[in-house]
Amino acid sequence: MILPTVMSVSREVILAVPTTQREGILALGATKWEMVANAVLPYARSGIAGAAILGLGRALGETMAVTMVIGNSSRSITGSLLTPGYTMASAIANQFTEADTEIYFSAIVAVGLLLLLIAGIVNILARLLVWQFSRGLAGNVRAG
């Protein structure tokens, strides 16, 4: 479900690596695999990490596909990964029309706010991770 997003963004990031970077390491006698491992991937590392986090964010926000995959069962909360479950997004989608009392509606809104808070935290962590990767790349360029 998220693989097309991660792959397409990663592909674009890898294609954005300057050809001089590739040609330079090939001119020094490296093989194509060494070129990818030593020139392309370190240069595109922050973009690939960003693509992975973007895919994770999409998976967190996905509602119906995840609901159908995990079983759409809200009867009880169990610790097993093999029993049917319920996500916060599917709880909002499935129970919103049934919210006939004020407390029920407030609980669904609270679940929505909690989901928004979690998504915000994931986005902040993703930004820090990408910043850390790009900062590490800049340090490697100066030292090399």
N, C-alpha and C positions, 0 to 999 in steps of 0.2 A: 504494500500500500504506500509506503513512504520511499521505497527504493527508487522509483522514477525521479522523484524530487532530488534525492541525494545524488544520484548518478548524473543527472543533467547539470546540476550546479557544479559538481566536481569536474565534469568534463569541460565545462566552460572555463573553470579556474585553471585547469591544466593547459588548455589551449591558449590561455592568456600569458603563459610563461614566455618571455622573450626568446626569439629564435637565436639571438646571440648567446644566450645562456646555454642553449642546447649545442649549438655549433662550437662554442668554445671548449666544452668538455670533450666533444668528439674529436676536435682538432688536437687535443692533448693525448689522444690514443685510447680513450675509454670506449667500451662497447655500448650498444644501445641500452642494455639493462643497467649498466653502471651510470649512463646518462640519466636514465629515469630515476634511479635510486639516489644519485648524488647531486643532481642539478635540478630536476623537475619537481620531485616530491618535496624537498626542503623549501623550495621557492613557493609552492602551492599549498603548503601545510596549513596555514591559517584559513585559507578558503575552503579546504576540504573539511576542516573542523567546523567551520561555519555551516557548511552543507549538512553535516551530520546533525548539528543542533537544530537547524531549520527543519530537518526531517522529524526530529524528536518533538519539536513544537507542533508540527502538523499532526503527528500521532496523538499528542495530548488533546488537541482540539477536535479530533475526529469523533463523530458521534455514532452514526448508525452502523458503519462498517464494523467498528469495534464492538458495538452492542450485539450485533449478530454473531460475531466470532466468539465472544466469551460466554454466550448462553442467555443473556437477558433475564437473569433471575435475581429478584430482590427479596427473596424469602428470608434468608439469614446470611450473616457474615461468617465466613469460615476462613481458616488459615491455609487451606489447601489450594494449590494452583490448578488442580484438576477438576474442581467443582465449578458449576456455572456461577457467574458473577455479574456485577453491575458497575458501571463507571459513573462518575459524577455527571458527565455530559449526557449520558443516557438516562440518568435519573431525572434530569431537568426536562429532557425531551419527552420522556414517557409519562411523567406525572404532572406536567404543567397544566394540562386541560382538566385534570382531576382535582386541582387545588380549589376547593369550594369554601374553605374557611380561611380566615385571616392568618392564623398561625401556620397552616399548611403552605400558603403562598409565601409567607415570610421565611419558612424553612427552605423552600426551593430557591428563593432569592439569595439566602445565605450560602447555599451550595454553589450558586453561580458566582457570588463574590469570592468564595474560597477558591474556586477554579480559576478565576481571574487573577487572584493573588499568586497561586502556584505558577500560572503561565508567566506572570511578571517576573517572578524569582528565576524561573528557567531562562527567560530572556536576558536578565542581568548576568546570570552565571555564564550564559553563552557569550555575551559581549566580553566579559572578563577573560574567558578562555581564548577567544579569538585574539584579543589584545595581547594576552600572554604569548600566544604562538607567534604573532607578528613581531613582538618585541624580541623574542628569542632568535628569530630569523635575522633581525637587524643586528643583534649582537654577533651572530655568526658571520655576517658579511664584513663587519668591521674587523673582526679578529683574523679573518682569512685573507 
